[in-house]
């Protein structure tokens, strides 16, 4: 069974660059305990169907999916919702 989690924060390799690579994603569980995992672990979890992630901004939720760059590098992004920049990239920094 796939567990669903809301991503509420991210860490990027260059916080001020809106297109820089995400290195961690995080959130909190139903008990309020914070969690943080690497982007690689999140990608593996999505692809193995262990986890599903979503981002909620201004009352709207969108799924987080795995994409692949033209160079073959896998990364996380939200499904197309018409928002720029990507909702995932605009989340606050994880502690």
PyMOL Python script that loads the backbone (N, CA, C, O; Angstrom):
from pymol import cmd

cmd.read_pdbstr("""\
ATOM      1  N   UNK A   1       0.842  -1.179   0.000  1.00  0.00           N
ATOM      2  CA  UNK A   1       0.000   0.000   0.000  1.00  0.00           C
ATOM      3  C   UNK A   1       0.888   1.243   0.000  1.00  0.00           C
ATOM      4  O   UNK A   1       1.896   1.296   0.704  1.00  0.00           O
ATOM      5  N   UNK A   2       0.509   2.227  -0.785  1.00  0.00           N
ATOM      6  CA  UNK A   2       1.270   3.460  -0.921  1.00  0.00           C
ATOM      7  C   UNK A   2       0.886   4.447   0.174  1.00  0.00           C
ATOM      8  O   UNK A   2      -0.297   4.720   0.381  1.00  0.00           O
ATOM      9  N   UNK A   3       1.887   4.983   0.877  1.00  0.00           N
ATOM     10  CA  UNK A   3       1.663   6.025   1.884  1.00  0.00           C
ATOM     11  C   UNK A   3       1.719   7.392   1.206  1.00  0.00           C
ATOM     12  O   UNK A   3       2.580   7.638   0.361  1.00  0.00           O
ATOM     13  N   UNK A   4       0.800   8.275   1.581  1.00  0.00           N
ATOM     14  CA  UNK A   4       0.741   9.614   1.010  1.00  0.00           C
ATOM     15  C   UNK A   4       1.207  10.635   2.044  1.00  0.00           C
ATOM     16  O   UNK A   4       0.786  10.606   3.201  1.00  0.00           O
ATOM     17  N   UNK A   5       2.092  11.546   1.600  1.00  0.00           N
ATOM     18  CA  UNK A   5       2.664  12.550   2.491  1.00  0.00           C
ATOM     19  C   UNK A   5       2.670  13.917   1.817  1.00  0.00           C
ATOM     20  O   UNK A   5       2.872  14.022   0.607  1.00  0.00           O
ATOM     21  N   UNK A   6       2.447  14.953   2.603  1.00  0.00           N
ATOM     22  CA  UNK A   6       2.535  16.319   2.097  1.00  0.00           C
ATOM     23  C   UNK A   6       3.947  16.847   2.293  1.00  0.00           C
ATOM     24  O   UNK A   6       4.485  16.798   3.400  1.00  0.00           O
ATOM     25  N   UNK A   7       4.543  17.349   1.229  1.00  0.00           N
ATOM     26  CA  UNK A   7       5.838  18.006   1.321  1.00  0.00           C
ATOM     27  C   UNK A   7       5.579  19.463   1.687  1.00  0.00           C
ATOM     28  O   UNK A   7       4.836  20.162   0.998  1.00  0.00           O
ATOM     29  N   UNK A   8       6.196  19.913   2.777  1.00  0.00           N
ATOM     30  CA  UNK A   8       5.976  21.271   3.273  1.00  0.00           C
ATOM     31  C   UNK A   8       7.226  22.144   3.212  1.00  0.00           C
ATOM     32  O   UNK A   8       7.149  23.357   3.407  1.00  0.00           O
ATOM     33  N   UNK A   9       8.382  21.523   2.940  1.00  0.00           N
ATOM     34  CA  UNK A   9       9.622  22.292   2.864  1.00  0.00           C
ATOM     35  C   UNK A   9      10.624  21.556   1.993  1.00  0.00           C
ATOM     36  O   UNK A   9      10.485  20.359   1.741  1.00  0.00           O
ATOM     37  N   UNK A  10      11.629  22.281   1.538  1.00  0.00           N
ATOM     38  CA  UNK A  10      12.693  21.698   0.714  1.00  0.00           C
ATOM     39  C   UNK A  10      14.026  22.305   1.115  1.00  0.00           C
ATOM     40  O   UNK A  10      14.075  23.352   1.761  1.00  0.00           O
ATOM     41  N   UNK A  11      15.104  21.640   0.727  1.00  0.00           N
ATOM     42  CA  UNK A  11      16.447  22.204   0.779  1.00  0.00           C
ATOM     43  C   UNK A  11      16.986  22.142  -0.638  1.00  0.00           C
ATOM     44  O   UNK A  11      16.888  21.110  -1.302  1.00  0.00           O
ATOM     45  N   UNK A  12      17.561  23.258  -1.104  1.00  0.00           N
ATOM     46  CA  UNK A  12      18.178  23.307  -2.428  1.00  0.00           C
ATOM     47  C   UNK A  12      19.665  23.550  -2.272  1.00  0.00           C
ATOM     48  O   UNK A  12      20.118  24.068  -1.251  1.00  0.00           O
ATOM     49  N   UNK A  13      20.418  23.176  -3.286  1.00  0.00           N
ATOM     50  CA  UNK A  13      21.861  23.374  -3.226  1.00  0.00           C
ATOM     51  C   UNK A  13      22.214  24.861  -3.302  1.00  0.00           C
ATOM     52  O   UNK A  13      23.280  25.254  -2.829  1.00  0.00           O
ATOM     53  N   UNK A  14      21.352  25.694  -3.880  1.00  0.00           N
ATOM     54  CA  UNK A  14      21.533  27.148  -3.904  1.00  0.00           C
ATOM     55  C   UNK A  14      20.160  27.765  -3.677  1.00  0.00           C
ATOM     56  O   UNK A  14      19.375  27.885  -4.617  1.00  0.00           O
ATOM     57  N   UNK A  15      19.861  28.155  -2.444  1.00  0.00           N
ATOM     58  CA  UNK A  15      18.522  28.612  -2.053  1.00  0.00           C
ATOM     59  C   UNK A  15      18.026  29.784  -2.885  1.00  0.00           C
ATOM     60  O   UNK A  15      16.826  29.879  -3.145  1.00  0.00           O
ATOM     61  N   UNK A  16      18.909  30.677  -3.309  1.00  0.00           N
ATOM     62  CA  UNK A  16      18.479  31.877  -4.034  1.00  0.00           C
ATOM     63  C   UNK A  16      18.237  31.650  -5.522  1.00  0.00           C
ATOM     64  O   UNK A  16      17.693  32.524  -6.198  1.00  0.00           O
ATOM     65  N   UNK A  17      18.627  30.508  -6.034  1.00  0.00           N
ATOM     66  CA  UNK A  17      18.439  30.204  -7.444  1.00  0.00           C
ATOM     67  C   UNK A  17      17.146  29.404  -7.608  1.00  0.00           C
ATOM     68  O   UNK A  17      17.062  28.274  -7.127  1.00  0.00           O
ATOM     69  N   UNK A  18      16.124  29.976  -8.286  1.00  0.00           N
ATOM     70  CA  UNK A  18      14.834  29.287  -8.387  1.00  0.00           C
ATOM     71  C   UNK A  18      14.868  27.988  -9.184  1.00  0.00           C
ATOM     72  O   UNK A  18      13.920  27.205  -9.122  1.00  0.00           O
ATOM     73  N   UNK A  19      15.931  27.748  -9.922  1.00  0.00           N
ATOM     74  CA  UNK A  19      15.998  26.538 -10.743  1.00  0.00           C
ATOM     75  C   UNK A  19      17.065  25.558 -10.257  1.00  0.00           C
ATOM     76  O   UNK A  19      17.388  24.597 -10.954  1.00  0.00           O
ATOM     77  N   UNK A  20      17.605  25.796  -9.076  1.00  0.00           N
ATOM     78  CA  UNK A  20      18.662  24.927  -8.553  1.00  0.00           C
ATOM     79  C   UNK A  20      18.072  23.612  -8.066  1.00  0.00           C
ATOM     80  O   UNK A  20      16.880  23.529  -7.773  1.00  0.00           O
ATOM     81  N   UNK A  21      18.893  22.611  -7.983  1.00  0.00           N
ATOM     82  CA  UNK A  21      18.485  21.248  -7.653  1.00  0.00           C
ATOM     83  C   UNK A  21      18.038  21.110  -6.199  1.00  0.00           C
ATOM     84  O   UNK A  21      18.685  21.620  -5.284  1.00  0.00           O
ATOM     85  N   UNK A  22      16.927  20.416  -6.007  1.00  0.00           N
ATOM     86  CA  UNK A  22      16.440  20.074  -4.674  1.00  0.00           C
ATOM     87  C   UNK A  22      17.301  18.935  -4.140  1.00  0.00           C
ATOM     88  O   UNK A  22      17.566  17.964  -4.850  1.00  0.00           O
ATOM     89  N   UNK A  23      17.741  19.056  -2.876  1.00  0.00           N
ATOM     90  CA  UNK A  23      18.528  17.970  -2.296  1.00  0.00           C
ATOM     91  C   UNK A  23      17.748  17.208  -1.224  1.00  0.00           C
ATOM     92  O   UNK A  23      18.017  16.031  -0.988  1.00  0.00           O
ATOM     93  N   UNK A  24      16.769  17.876  -0.564  1.00  0.00           N
ATOM     94  CA  UNK A  24      15.924  17.231   0.449  1.00  0.00           C
ATOM     95  C   UNK A  24      14.505  17.750   0.341  1.00  0.00           C
ATOM     96  O   UNK A  24      14.274  18.872  -0.110  1.00  0.00           O
ATOM     97  N   UNK A  25      13.554  16.923   0.759  1.00  0.00           N
ATOM     98  CA  UNK A  25      12.161  17.353   0.924  1.00  0.00           C
ATOM     99  C   UNK A  25      11.746  16.959   2.335  1.00  0.00           C
ATOM    100  O   UNK A  25      12.298  16.020   2.908  1.00  0.00           O
ATOM    101  N   UNK A  26      10.777  17.671   2.894  1.00  0.00           N
ATOM    102  CA  UNK A  26      10.364  17.365   4.252  1.00  0.00           C
ATOM    103  C   UNK A  26       8.933  17.762   4.528  1.00  0.00           C
ATOM    104  O   UNK A  26       8.268  18.385   3.700  1.00  0.00           O
ATOM    105  N   UNK A  27       8.475  17.392   5.698  1.00  0.00           N
ATOM    106  CA  UNK A  27       7.121  17.700   6.137  1.00  0.00           C
ATOM    107  C   UNK A  27       6.952  17.267   7.573  1.00  0.00           C
ATOM    108  O   UNK A  27       7.915  17.224   8.338  1.00  0.00           O
ATOM    109  N   UNK A  28       5.725  16.946   7.937  1.00  0.00           N
ATOM    110  CA  UNK A  28       5.462  16.429   9.279  1.00  0.00           C
ATOM    111  C   UNK A  28       4.399  15.350   9.183  1.00  0.00           C
ATOM    112  O   UNK A  28       3.534  15.387   8.308  1.00  0.00           O
ATOM    113  N   UNK A  29       4.476  14.383  10.098  1.00  0.00           N
ATOM    114  CA  UNK A  29       3.515  13.289  10.080  1.00  0.00           C
ATOM    115  C   UNK A  29       2.245  13.696  10.834  1.00  0.00           C
ATOM    116  O   UNK A  29       2.135  14.837  11.283  1.00  0.00           O
ATOM    117  N   UNK A  30       1.308  12.793  10.974  1.00  0.00           N
ATOM    118  CA  UNK A  30       0.028  13.107  11.622  1.00  0.00           C
ATOM    119  C   UNK A  30       0.178  13.460  13.093  1.00  0.00           C
ATOM    120  O   UNK A  30      -0.710  14.079  13.679  1.00  0.00           O
ATOM    121  N   UNK A  31       1.308  13.066  13.698  1.00  0.00           N
ATOM    122  CA  UNK A  31       1.576  13.410  15.105  1.00  0.00           C
ATOM    123  C   UNK A  31       2.363  14.703  15.245  1.00  0.00           C
ATOM    124  O   UNK A  31       2.694  15.111  16.358  1.00  0.00           O
ATOM    125  N   UNK A  32       2.669  15.355  14.115  1.00  0.00           N
ATOM    126  CA  UNK A  32       3.417  16.598  14.154  1.00  0.00           C
ATOM    127  C   UNK A  32       4.920  16.424  14.160  1.00  0.00           C
ATOM    128  O   UNK A  32       5.656  17.408  14.229  1.00  0.00           O
ATOM    129  N   UNK A  33       5.396  15.171  14.087  1.00  0.00           N
ATOM    130  CA  UNK A  33       6.829  14.909  14.071  1.00  0.00           C
ATOM    131  C   UNK A  33       7.386  15.234  12.688  1.00  0.00           C
ATOM    132  O   UNK A  33       6.870  14.759  11.676  1.00  0.00           O
ATOM    133  N   UNK A  34       8.447  16.052  12.650  1.00  0.00           N
ATOM    134  CA  UNK A  34       9.055  16.433  11.380  1.00  0.00           C
ATOM    135  C   UNK A  34       9.826  15.272  10.763  1.00  0.00           C
ATOM    136  O   UNK A  34      10.402  14.436  11.459  1.00  0.00           O
ATOM    137  N   UNK A  35       9.816  15.250   9.424  1.00  0.00           N
ATOM    138  CA  UNK A  35      10.604  14.286   8.680  1.00  0.00           C
ATOM    139  C   UNK A  35      11.311  15.009   7.535  1.00  0.00           C
ATOM    140  O   UNK A  35      10.838  16.038   7.053  1.00  0.00           O
ATOM    141  N   UNK A  36      12.434  14.468   7.109  1.00  0.00           N
ATOM    142  CA  UNK A  36      13.174  15.010   5.966  1.00  0.00           C
ATOM    143  C   UNK A  36      13.930  13.861   5.321  1.00  0.00           C
ATOM    144  O   UNK A  36      14.598  13.085   6.003  1.00  0.00           O
ATOM    145  N   UNK A  37      13.819  13.756   3.986  1.00  0.00           N
ATOM    146  CA  UNK A  37      14.524  12.720   3.242  1.00  0.00           C
ATOM    147  C   UNK A  37      15.194  13.341   2.028  1.00  0.00           C
ATOM    148  O   UNK A  37      14.827  14.432   1.590  1.00  0.00           O
ATOM    149  N   UNK A  38      16.164  12.647   1.498  1.00  0.00           N
ATOM    150  CA  UNK A  38      16.855  13.137   0.309  1.00  0.00           C
ATOM    151  C   UNK A  38      15.946  13.036  -0.916  1.00  0.00           C
ATOM    152  O   UNK A  38      14.993  12.256  -0.944  1.00  0.00           O
ATOM    153  N   UNK A  39      16.265  13.841  -1.922  1.00  0.00           N
ATOM    154  CA  UNK A  39      15.520  13.757  -3.169  1.00  0.00           C
ATOM    155  C   UNK A  39      15.658  12.361  -3.768  1.00  0.00           C
ATOM    156  O   UNK A  39      14.692  11.824  -4.309  1.00  0.00           O
ATOM    157  N   UNK A  40      16.830  11.775  -3.680  1.00  0.00           N
ATOM    158  CA  UNK A  40      17.052  10.420  -4.216  1.00  0.00           C
ATOM    159  C   UNK A  40      16.123   9.417  -3.539  1.00  0.00           C
ATOM    160  O   UNK A  40      15.524   8.579  -4.213  1.00  0.00           O
ATOM    161  N   UNK A  41      15.996   9.495  -2.208  1.00  0.00           N
ATOM    162  CA  UNK A  41      15.104   8.580  -1.483  1.00  0.00           C
ATOM    163  C   UNK A  41      13.653   8.814  -1.875  1.00  0.00           C
ATOM    164  O   UNK A  41      12.889   7.859  -2.015  1.00  0.00           O
ATOM    165  N   UNK A  42      13.260  10.085  -2.056  1.00  0.00           N
ATOM    166  CA  UNK A  42      11.887  10.394  -2.465  1.00  0.00           C
ATOM    167  C   UNK A  42      11.597   9.838  -3.858  1.00  0.00           C
ATOM    168  O   UNK A  42      10.530   9.270  -4.093  1.00  0.00           O
ATOM    169  N   UNK A  43      12.536  10.000  -4.770  1.00  0.00           N
ATOM    170  CA  UNK A  43      12.372   9.459  -6.122  1.00  0.00           C
ATOM    171  C   UNK A  43      12.241   7.940  -6.075  1.00  0.00           C
ATOM    172  O   UNK A  43      11.358   7.371  -6.717  1.00  0.00           O
ATOM    173  N   UNK A  44      13.113   7.285  -5.320  1.00  0.00           N
ATOM    174  CA  UNK A  44      13.039   5.822  -5.186  1.00  0.00           C
ATOM    175  C   UNK A  44      11.690   5.401  -4.602  1.00  0.00           C
ATOM    176  O   UNK A  44      11.087   4.434  -5.068  1.00  0.00           O
ATOM    177  N   UNK A  45      11.212   6.128  -3.579  1.00  0.00           N
ATOM    178  CA  UNK A  45       9.929   5.810  -2.956  1.00  0.00           C
ATOM    179  C   UNK A  45       8.754   5.964  -3.899  1.00  0.00           C
ATOM    180  O   UNK A  45       7.821   5.161  -3.878  1.00  0.00           O
ATOM    181  N   UNK A  46       8.798   7.003  -4.731  1.00  0.00           N
ATOM    182  CA  UNK A  46       7.728   7.214  -5.715  1.00  0.00           C
ATOM    183  C   UNK A  46       7.759   6.107  -6.763  1.00  0.00           C
ATOM    184  O   UNK A  46       6.728   5.520  -7.092  1.00  0.00           O
ATOM    185  N   UNK A  47       8.936   5.833  -7.275  1.00  0.00           N
ATOM    186  CA  UNK A  47       9.050   4.848  -8.355  1.00  0.00           C
ATOM    187  C   UNK A  47       8.740   3.424  -7.889  1.00  0.00           C
ATOM    188  O   UNK A  47       8.277   2.602  -8.681  1.00  0.00           O
ATOM    189  N   UNK A  48       8.988   3.129  -6.626  1.00  0.00           N
ATOM    190  CA  UNK A  48       8.668   1.795  -6.101  1.00  0.00           C
ATOM    191  C   UNK A  48       7.233   1.728  -5.573  1.00  0.00           C
ATOM    192  O   UNK A  48       6.786   0.686  -5.096  1.00  0.00           O
ATOM    193  N   UNK A  49       6.527   2.842  -5.664  1.00  0.00           N
ATOM    194  CA  UNK A  49       5.142   2.986  -5.201  1.00  0.00           C
ATOM    195  C   UNK A  49       5.011   2.812  -3.691  1.00  0.00           C
ATOM    196  O   UNK A  49       3.943   2.461  -3.190  1.00  0.00           O
ATOM    197  N   UNK A  50       6.103   3.059  -2.971  1.00  0.00           N
ATOM    198  CA  UNK A  50       6.074   3.053  -1.514  1.00  0.00           C
ATOM    199  C   UNK A  50       5.403   4.332  -1.004  1.00  0.00           C
ATOM    200  O   UNK A  50       4.655   4.298  -0.027  1.00  0.00           O
ATOM    201  N   UNK A  51       5.679   5.472  -1.677  1.00  0.00           N
ATOM    202  CA  UNK A  51       5.167   6.776  -1.260  1.00  0.00           C
ATOM    203  C   UNK A  51       4.555   7.538  -2.424  1.00  0.00           C
ATOM    204  O   UNK A  51       4.929   7.356  -3.582  1.00  0.00           O
ATOM    205  N   UNK A  52       3.600   8.401  -2.078  1.00  0.00           N
ATOM    206  CA  UNK A  52       3.077   9.433  -2.975  1.00  0.00           C
ATOM    207  C   UNK A  52       3.234  10.737  -2.202  1.00  0.00           C
ATOM    208  O   UNK A  52       2.988  10.784  -0.997  1.00  0.00           O
ATOM    209  N   UNK A  53       3.640  11.787  -2.892  1.00  0.00           N
ATOM    210  CA  UNK A  53       3.805  13.090  -2.262  1.00  0.00           C
ATOM    211  C   UNK A  53       2.941  14.112  -2.970  1.00  0.00           C
ATOM    212  O   UNK A  53       2.674  14.003  -4.167  1.00  0.00           O
ATOM    213  N   UNK A  54       2.504  15.116  -2.205  1.00  0.00           N
ATOM    214  CA  UNK A  54       1.775  16.229  -2.795  1.00  0.00           C
ATOM    215  C   UNK A  54       2.220  17.517  -2.121  1.00  0.00           C
ATOM    216  O   UNK A  54       2.802  17.508  -1.036  1.00  0.00           O
ATOM    217  N   UNK A  55       1.929  18.626  -2.797  1.00  0.00           N
ATOM    218  CA  UNK A  55       2.197  19.964  -2.279  1.00  0.00           C
ATOM    219  C   UNK A  55       0.867  20.688  -2.272  1.00  0.00           C
ATOM    220  O   UNK A  55       0.096  20.586  -3.226  1.00  0.00           O
ATOM    221  N   UNK A  56       0.595  21.413  -1.209  1.00  0.00           N
ATOM    222  CA  UNK A  56      -0.640  22.187  -1.107  1.00  0.00           C
ATOM    223  C   UNK A  56      -0.285  23.658  -0.945  1.00  0.00           C
ATOM    224  O   UNK A  56       0.409  24.044  -0.005  1.00  0.00           O
ATOM    225  N   UNK A  57      -0.775  24.477  -1.884  1.00  0.00           N
ATOM    226  CA  UNK A  57      -0.525  25.916  -1.856  1.00  0.00           C
ATOM    227  C   UNK A  57      -1.849  26.645  -2.077  1.00  0.00           C
ATOM    228  O   UNK A  57      -2.558  26.389  -3.051  1.00  0.00           O
ATOM    229  N   UNK A  58      -2.167  27.544  -1.172  1.00  0.00           N
ATOM    230  CA  UNK A  58      -3.391  28.361  -1.269  1.00  0.00           C
ATOM    231  C   UNK A  58      -4.636  27.500  -1.460  1.00  0.00           C
ATOM    232  O   UNK A  58      -5.522  27.845  -2.242  1.00  0.00           O
ATOM    233  N   UNK A  59      -4.699  26.381  -0.744  1.00  0.00           N
ATOM    234  CA  UNK A  59      -5.881  25.530  -0.794  1.00  0.00           C
ATOM    235  C   UNK A  59      -5.944  24.562  -1.947  1.00  0.00           C
ATOM    236  O   UNK A  59      -6.870  23.754  -2.015  1.00  0.00           O
ATOM    237  N   UNK A  60      -4.988  24.616  -2.862  1.00  0.00           N
ATOM    238  CA  UNK A  60      -4.955  23.680  -3.987  1.00  0.00           C
ATOM    239  C   UNK A  60      -3.810  22.704  -3.803  1.00  0.00           C
ATOM    240  O   UNK A  60      -2.706  23.089  -3.415  1.00  0.00           O
ATOM    241  N   UNK A  61      -4.077  21.452  -4.081  1.00  0.00           N
ATOM    242  CA  UNK A  61      -3.041  20.427  -3.958  1.00  0.00           C
ATOM    243  C   UNK A  61      -2.684  19.873  -5.320  1.00  0.00           C
ATOM    244  O   UNK A  61      -3.544  19.699  -6.183  1.00  0.00           O
ATOM    245  N   UNK A  62      -1.393  19.596  -5.504  1.00  0.00           N
ATOM    246  CA  UNK A  62      -0.910  18.976  -6.743  1.00  0.00           C
ATOM    247  C   UNK A  62       0.049  17.863  -6.369  1.00  0.00           C
ATOM    248  O   UNK A  62       0.757  17.946  -5.365  1.00  0.00           O
ATOM    249  N   UNK A  63       0.066  16.826  -7.185  1.00  0.00           N
ATOM    250  CA  UNK A  63       0.944  15.686  -6.949  1.00  0.00           C
ATOM    251  C   UNK A  63       2.373  16.024  -7.326  1.00  0.00           C
ATOM    252  O   UNK A  63       2.622  16.811  -8.240  1.00  0.00           O
ATOM    253  N   UNK A  64       3.308  15.420  -6.610  1.00  0.00           N
ATOM    254  CA  UNK A  64       4.726  15.512  -6.938  1.00  0.00           C
ATOM    255  C   UNK A  64       5.058  14.281  -7.775  1.00  0.00           C
ATOM    256  O   UNK A  64       4.694  13.159  -7.424  1.00  0.00           O
ATOM    257  N   UNK A  65       5.748  14.508  -8.873  1.00  0.00           N
ATOM    258  CA  UNK A  65       6.086  13.424  -9.795  1.00  0.00           C
ATOM    259  C   UNK A  65       7.585  13.419 -10.061  1.00  0.00           C
ATOM    260  O   UNK A  65       8.288  14.383  -9.755  1.00  0.00           O
ATOM    261  N   UNK A  66       8.059  12.325 -10.632  1.00  0.00           N
ATOM    262  CA  UNK A  66       9.459  12.208 -11.031  1.00  0.00           C
ATOM    263  C   UNK A  66       9.562  12.589 -12.498  1.00  0.00           C
ATOM    264  O   UNK A  66       8.815  12.084 -13.337  1.00  0.00           O
ATOM    265  N   UNK A  67      10.490  13.482 -12.799  1.00  0.00           N
ATOM    266  CA  UNK A  67      10.751  13.877 -14.182  1.00  0.00           C
ATOM    267  C   UNK A  67      12.204  13.547 -14.495  1.00  0.00           C
ATOM    268  O   UNK A  67      12.993  13.246 -13.600  1.00  0.00           O
ATOM    269  N   UNK A  68      12.542  13.607 -15.775  1.00  0.00           N
ATOM    270  CA  UNK A  68      13.916  13.323 -16.184  1.00  0.00           C
ATOM    271  C   UNK A  68      14.397  14.427 -17.103  1.00  0.00           C
ATOM    272  O   UNK A  68      13.717  14.792 -18.062  1.00  0.00           O
ATOM    273  N   UNK A  69      15.581  14.961 -16.802  1.00  0.00           N
ATOM    274  CA  UNK A  69      16.154  16.027 -17.627  1.00  0.00           C
ATOM    275  C   UNK A  69      16.617  15.464 -18.961  1.00  0.00           C
ATOM    276  O   UNK A  69      16.669  14.249 -19.150  1.00  0.00           O
ATOM    277  N   UNK A  70      16.944  16.342 -19.866  1.00  0.00           N
ATOM    278  CA  UNK A  70      17.418  15.885 -21.180  1.00  0.00           C
ATOM    279  C   UNK A  70      18.744  15.139 -21.078  1.00  0.00           C
ATOM    280  O   UNK A  70      19.152  14.449 -22.012  1.00  0.00           O
ATOM    281  N   UNK A  71      19.418  15.285 -19.922  1.00  0.00           N
ATOM    282  CA  UNK A  71      20.684  14.586 -19.690  1.00  0.00           C
ATOM    283  C   UNK A  71      20.486  13.270 -18.938  1.00  0.00           C
ATOM    284  O   UNK A  71      21.458  12.584 -18.623  1.00  0.00           O
ATOM    285  N   UNK A  72      19.229  12.914 -18.649  1.00  0.00           N
ATOM    286  CA  UNK A  72      18.929  11.656 -17.981  1.00  0.00           C
ATOM    287  C   UNK A  72      18.913  11.718 -16.466  1.00  0.00           C
ATOM    288  O   UNK A  72      18.808  10.682 -15.809  1.00  0.00           O
ATOM    289  N   UNK A  73      19.016  12.926 -15.891  1.00  0.00           N
ATOM    290  CA  UNK A  73      18.979  13.079 -14.437  1.00  0.00           C
ATOM    291  C   UNK A  73      17.536  13.146 -13.955  1.00  0.00           C
ATOM    292  O   UNK A  73      16.736  13.917 -14.484  1.00  0.00           O
ATOM    293  N   UNK A  74      17.203  12.342 -12.954  1.00  0.00           N
ATOM    294  CA  UNK A  74      15.854  12.344 -12.393  1.00  0.00           C
ATOM    295  C   UNK A  74      15.744  13.430 -11.330  1.00  0.00           C
ATOM    296  O   UNK A  74      16.691  13.699 -10.591  1.00  0.00           O
ATOM    297  N   UNK A  75      14.557  14.052 -11.269  1.00  0.00           N
ATOM    298  CA  UNK A  75      14.307  15.096 -10.276  1.00  0.00           C
ATOM    299  C   UNK A  75      12.822  15.136  -9.954  1.00  0.00           C
ATOM    300  O   UNK A  75      12.004  14.547 -10.662  1.00  0.00           O
ATOM    301  N   UNK A  76      12.480  15.839  -8.872  1.00  0.00           N
ATOM    302  CA  UNK A  76      11.088  15.980  -8.453  1.00  0.00           C
ATOM    303  C   UNK A  76      10.507  17.279  -8.969  1.00  0.00           C
ATOM    304  O   UNK A  76      11.201  18.293  -9.051  1.00  0.00           O
ATOM    305  N   UNK A  77       9.229  17.245  -9.318  1.00  0.00           N
ATOM    306  CA  UNK A  77       8.496  18.443  -9.694  1.00  0.00           C
ATOM    307  C   UNK A  77       7.019  18.180  -9.452  1.00  0.00           C
ATOM    308  O   UNK A  77       6.605  17.035  -9.271  1.00  0.00           O
ATOM    309  N   UNK A  78       6.234  19.237  -9.451  1.00  0.00           N
ATOM    310  CA  UNK A  78       4.792  19.038  -9.322  1.00  0.00           C
ATOM    311  C   UNK A  78       4.193  18.850 -10.708  1.00  0.00           C
ATOM    312  O   UNK A  78       4.755  19.288 -11.712  1.00  0.00           O
ATOM    313  N   UNK A  79       3.033  18.183 -10.742  1.00  0.00           N
ATOM    314  CA  UNK A  79       2.304  18.083 -11.999  1.00  0.00           C
ATOM    315  C   UNK A  79       1.990  19.493 -12.469  1.00  0.00           C
ATOM    316  O   UNK A  79       1.880  20.413 -11.657  1.00  0.00           O
ATOM    317  N   UNK A  80       1.849  19.661 -13.746  1.00  0.00           N
ATOM    318  CA  UNK A  80       1.590  20.982 -14.308  1.00  0.00           C
ATOM    319  C   UNK A  80       0.286  21.552 -13.769  1.00  0.00           C
ATOM    320  O   UNK A  80      -0.789  20.991 -13.978  1.00  0.00           O
ATOM    321  N   UNK A  81       0.402  22.682 -13.069  1.00  0.00           N
ATOM    322  CA  UNK A  81      -0.789  23.346 -12.535  1.00  0.00           C
ATOM    323  C   UNK A  81      -0.859  24.798 -12.974  1.00  0.00           C
ATOM    324  O   UNK A  81      -1.704  25.551 -12.490  1.00  0.00           O
ATOM    325  N   UNK A  82       0.023  25.202 -13.891  1.00  0.00           N
ATOM    326  CA  UNK A  82       0.019  26.559 -14.398  1.00  0.00           C
ATOM    327  C   UNK A  82       0.758  27.553 -13.523  1.00  0.00           C
ATOM    328  O   UNK A  82       0.828  28.734 -13.861  1.00  0.00           O
ATOM    329  N   UNK A  83       1.315  27.100 -12.401  1.00  0.00           N
ATOM    330  CA  UNK A  83       2.036  27.996 -11.495  1.00  0.00           C
ATOM    331  C   UNK A  83       3.505  28.068 -11.884  1.00  0.00           C
ATOM    332  O   UNK A  83       4.133  27.049 -12.173  1.00  0.00           O
ATOM    333  N   UNK A  84       4.041  29.269 -11.887  1.00  0.00           N
ATOM    334  CA  UNK A  84       5.478  29.483 -12.080  1.00  0.00           C
ATOM    335  C   UNK A  84       5.960  30.379 -10.972  1.00  0.00           C
ATOM    336  O   UNK A  84       5.306  31.395 -10.734  1.00  0.00           O
ATOM    337  N   UNK A  85       7.042  30.105 -10.269  1.00  0.00           N
ATOM    338  CA  UNK A  85       7.781  28.861 -10.442  1.00  0.00           C
ATOM    339  C   UNK A  85       7.005  27.679  -9.879  1.00  0.00           C
ATOM    340  O   UNK A  85       5.975  27.844  -9.224  1.00  0.00           O
ATOM    341  N   UNK A  86       7.499  26.534 -10.137  1.00  0.00           N
ATOM    342  CA  UNK A  86       6.931  25.280  -9.673  1.00  0.00           C
ATOM    343  C   UNK A  86       6.613  25.375  -8.177  1.00  0.00           C
ATOM    344  O   UNK A  86       7.442  25.850  -7.401  1.00  0.00           O
ATOM    345  N   UNK A  87       5.418  24.925  -7.767  1.00  0.00           N
ATOM    346  CA  UNK A  87       5.018  24.981  -6.363  1.00  0.00           C
ATOM    347  C   UNK A  87       6.023  24.337  -5.418  1.00  0.00           C
ATOM    348  O   UNK A  87       6.227  24.823  -4.306  1.00  0.00           O
ATOM    349  N   UNK A  88       6.640  23.269  -5.840  1.00  0.00           N
ATOM    350  CA  UNK A  88       7.620  22.569  -5.012  1.00  0.00           C
ATOM    351  C   UNK A  88       8.838  23.464  -4.755  1.00  0.00           C
ATOM    352  O   UNK A  88       9.333  23.527  -3.630  1.00  0.00           O
ATOM    353  N   UNK A  89       9.307  24.138  -5.771  1.00  0.00           N
ATOM    354  CA  UNK A  89      10.482  24.994  -5.640  1.00  0.00           C
ATOM    355  C   UNK A  89      10.231  26.243  -4.795  1.00  0.00           C
ATOM    356  O   UNK A  89      11.177  26.855  -4.300  1.00  0.00           O
ATOM    357  N   UNK A  90       8.975  26.620  -4.630  1.00  0.00           N
ATOM    358  CA  UNK A  90       8.674  27.841  -3.868  1.00  0.00           C
ATOM    359  C   UNK A  90       8.417  27.570  -2.373  1.00  0.00           C
ATOM    360  O   UNK A  90       8.127  28.498  -1.618  1.00  0.00           O
ATOM    361  N   UNK A  91       8.522  26.307  -1.951  1.00  0.00           N
ATOM    362  CA  UNK A  91       8.324  25.976  -0.539  1.00  0.00           C
ATOM    363  C   UNK A  91       9.458  26.529   0.314  1.00  0.00           C
ATOM    364  O   UNK A  91      10.557  26.755  -0.192  1.00  0.00           O
ATOM    365  N   UNK A  92       9.203  26.752   1.608  1.00  0.00           N
ATOM    366  CA  UNK A  92      10.253  27.270   2.484  1.00  0.00           C
ATOM    367  C   UNK A  92      11.357  26.255   2.729  1.00  0.00           C
ATOM    368  O   UNK A  92      11.218  25.068   2.436  1.00  0.00           O
ATOM    369  N   UNK A  93      12.448  26.753   3.270  1.00  0.00           N
ATOM    370  CA  UNK A  93      13.609  25.925   3.596  1.00  0.00           C
ATOM    371  C   UNK A  93      13.286  24.995   4.770  1.00  0.00           C
ATOM    372  O   UNK A  93      12.686  25.421   5.756  1.00  0.00           O
ATOM    373  N   UNK A  94      13.687  23.723   4.658  1.00  0.00           N
ATOM    374  CA  UNK A  94      13.541  22.780   5.767  1.00  0.00           C
ATOM    375  C   UNK A  94      14.576  23.092   6.845  1.00  0.00           C
ATOM    376  O   UNK A  94      15.711  23.459   6.541  1.00  0.00           O
ATOM    377  N   UNK A  95      14.168  22.941   8.122  1.00  0.00           N
ATOM    378  CA  UNK A  95      15.153  23.162   9.202  1.00  0.00           C
ATOM    379  C   UNK A  95      16.204  22.060   9.224  1.00  0.00           C
ATOM    380  O   UNK A  95      17.106  22.083  10.061  1.00  0.00           O
TER     381      UNK A  95
END
""", "prot")
cmd.dss("prot")
cmd.show_as("cartoon", "prot")
cmd.util.cbc("prot")
cmd.orient("prot")
